[in-house]
Amino acid sequence: MDMSPKEYQAYVKQKAKKSPIVKDVAFAFLIGGAICVLGQAITDGWASAGLNKEEAGTAASCTLVFLSALLTGLNLYGKLARYGGAGTLVPITGFANAVVSPAIDFKSEGFVTGMAAKMFTVAGPVIVFGTVASVLYGVILKLFRL
C-alpha cells in the first residue's frame, strides 16, 4: 500500500478512536478534587491533633506522599489514574507516584542498578528544572530587590 503523507493522515484520522473529552475532563476534575479534599481533611485532622497550621501542612504533605506511594505499590494508584487521568497528577501525589512507579518496575534489576538508578527517571527532570527555575527566580528577585 503506497500512500502519500496526506492520505496516510486521513487514514489515521479515520481509524483513530474518538476521545470522550467531556467525560475525561469531568473524571479528572472529580478525582483531582477528591484528592485535594482528602488533603484538606488530612490537614484538618493533623491540626485537630494539636499541630499548628504550618506543621499540619507538612504532616499532611508527608501523609499524602506516603498514601500515594502505598497505593502505587499496591497497584491501586494506576487504576485510579486510568479513570482520573490528569486529575491524579495533583502535584504531591503525582510526584510520589512518578518516583515509586519506576522503582517498582526496575526492582528486578537490583537495588542499586535497578531500583535506585531508575527511581528518578520520570521525576528527575522535574526536580532538576524545578531547582533551576527556583534559583533563577531567586536571582531575579535579588537583582530587582522585589
Secondary structure, 3 states (H helix, E strand, C coil): CCCCHHHHHHHHHHHCCCCCHHHHHHHHHHHHHHHHHHHHHHHHHHHHCCCCHHHHHHHHHHHHHHHHHHHHHCCCHHHHHHHHHHHHHCHHHHHHHHHHHHHHHCHHHCHHHHHHHHCCCCHHHHHHHHHHHHHHHHHHHHHHCC
